[in-house]
Amino acid sequence: MDETFTKTLNATANQALMNENAQENLDADDMIFYNSIRADLDLLTKKPKVQTIHQILDYSKSLR
């Protein structure tokens, strides 16, 4: 799954009620998929530990 797509859905999830513009931008299939995984998305860690951030950065640097 593309990270940009996930960010778009997470931005929609943070709204109390989706406005009509957001609903028009998502297809029916996308809405069904999003609603099926919304509970799992809410369980994701929103503030990772500092150690996790450093590990990701170290891995990224090692790829150069």
Secondary structure by P-SEA (a helix, b strand, c coil): ccaaaaaaaaaaaacccccaaaaaaccaaaaaaaaaaaaaaaaccccccaaaaaaaaaaaaaac
